[in-house]
């Protein structure tokens, strides 16, 4: 009997979901995409905090993009995303955590007030730019002198899986000037040439708006 495909509960615009889609594609794991609306009351049964993504893999249910990707790293060791070298592994984890802890949550619509109207859109965008800039400058500093094709080597690794969606959101949603971050600008151009990144882009998801 054929194994059941993992189910990814996702949203097209979610950069957290985008990370997991990239990881699944890089590892060659076929999965079922289930779109989740932000106000879907049934999704709370899947993930009590109601954020996307969540992954159902057999009898294992995991939420939070970093937890999901680390789970995938163990379950599907083909095409590893974390290097064996401890220094490089630590750098990958550090960059991933800067993105998922110090940038992405602080650009969330609910946090900057774009949903409940606490702030005007211009002021909200300034806040988003502040935290993206702070995080991107820190990553540029960590990668000072980097001459590899990607963030931590000549193969895509965990840092890249987190950087690509964050840069994509910066460019397409928040008008981020990537010329201020030469390493990240260079990596992003390389990411967008890779099929696993292209097919998982937000605009290519089944629940993305048609225009």
N, C-alpha and C positions, 0 to 999 in steps of 0.2 A: 504494500500500500504506500502510495506516495506521501511524503511528509507534507504537512500543512505549511503554507507560506506564512512567515511572520506578518503581522498586521501593524502598519504604522498609522497611528492617529496623528493627523498632520493638518496644517493650514498653509496655504500657498505663500502668504506674506510673512510667516514666522521664520526668522533667521535661525532659531533653535531647531525647527523642523528641517530646514535646509541643511544644517550640519549633518543630521542623521541620514538624510537622503543621500548625501555625498558619501558618507561612510558605507552605507549599504551598497551603493553602486560600485565603489572602489573594491569592495570585498566580493563583488559578484553575487550578492544575496538577493534573490527574487523576493519581492514582498508585495502585499496588498496595501494600496493607498486608501485610507478612509478620511475624508475631509471632515473637519470639526469646526462648527460655527462657534464664535466666542461666547454666545449665549445659550448653547445647547445644554439643557438641564440633565440629559442622560449621560453626558460625558463625565459628570462628577462621579458616576459609578466606576468609571475606568480610572480616573485620576482625581482624587478628592480635592486637590488644589486647583484643578480645572485648567491648568496650563497645558499647551502642547509643546513637544510631542509626547506620546506614550507608545511603547512597543509591546505588543503581545506576541510572544514567541513560544508556542506550545502552552505549557502551564506556567510560564514565566511572564510576568507583567512588570515592565520597568518604565518609569517616567523620569524626566529630566534628561536633557540631551547629553551631558557629560556622562552620567550614569549609564545611559543607553549605549553610548559609543564604547565605553570601557567594557560593558557586557559583551558587545559585539566583538571586541578585541579578543576576549577570552573564548567565546563560543565559536567564532569564525576566524581562526588564526591566519588563514590565507590572506595575503597582502597586508602584512602588519602595518599599523599606523604609529606605533611607538617603537623607537630603536632600542637595541639592547644596551648601547652605550649610556651609562647612567647620567652623564652630564647633558647629553643631547635629549635624553628622556625627560630630565628635569626641566629643560628649556621648553620643550613641547608642552608640558603640563602647565608651566608658568604662563606661556602665551595664551593657551586655551583658557586658563582661569582669568586672565586679564579681560579677555573678550566676554566670557560668560558671567563674570562677577562685577567687573568694574566699568564695562561699557554698555553691553546690551540691556541689562535691567534698567539702566538709567535713561534709556531712550524710549522705553515703553510708553505707549500712549497714555495709559492710566497714571503713570508716574509724573509725566510732564504736563498733565492736565488737559490734553487734547480731547478727552472724552467727556469729562464733567465740567469743562469750561472754567476751571480755576485760573487759567492763564490764557492770554492771547496767543495766537499761533506764532507771531514773531518772537515773543518772549520764550515760548516753548522750544522753538527751533534754536534759539541761542543756548538754551540749557543743553539740548541734544548735542550741538556743535562743541560745547565745552567738554563734555565727557568723552565724545569721540576723539577730540584732539588730545585730551589728556592721556587716553589709553594708547592711541596711535603713536604719540611721541615717546611714550615709555617703551613700546615694542620696537620702534626704530632705534632707540638707545640700546636695547638688549641685542639687536642684530647689527650693531655698528661694525662695519668692515665686512659684512656678509657678501660673498661673491658666488654663492651657490644659486641654482636655478629657483629653488624654493626656500622657505624660511629657515629650515634646519638641515638642508641637504639637497641633493639632486633628485630625490624622490619625494612625492607628496607624503606628508606625515600629519600627525594630529594637529599641530599648530596651523597648518594650511587649511585643514577641514573647518577650523573655527574662524580663521581670518577671512576666507573667501566670502561667506555669507555676510559678515560684518562690513566688509568693504563694499559689497554689492548693495547693501542697505544704505550705506553712506552715500554712494554715488547715485543710486536711483531714487532714493526717498528723501535724503537730507542735504543734497547739494554740497557734499563734501569735496573740497579741493584736494585731490590726491597728490598734486604736484608738491605739496609740503611734506610728503612722506615717500621719498624716492624708492626705498626698498619695497614698501607695500604696494606702491603703484606698479612696480616691475612685476611683483608676484601676481598681482591681480590680472595683468595682461596674460601671463602664462596660464593661470587657472582657467581663464575663459577659452583657452584652446583645448582643454581636456574634456572629452565626452562625458565623463562622470560628473563634471561640474555643469556642463551645458544642459544636459537632460534634466538635472535636478533644480535648475534655476526657478525662482518663484513664478515667473511669467509662463513657464512651461508646464505648470501643474494643472490637473483637471479642474480644480476649483478656482483657478485664477480668472479674473474678469476677461471677457472676450475682447475688450478694447482698452 
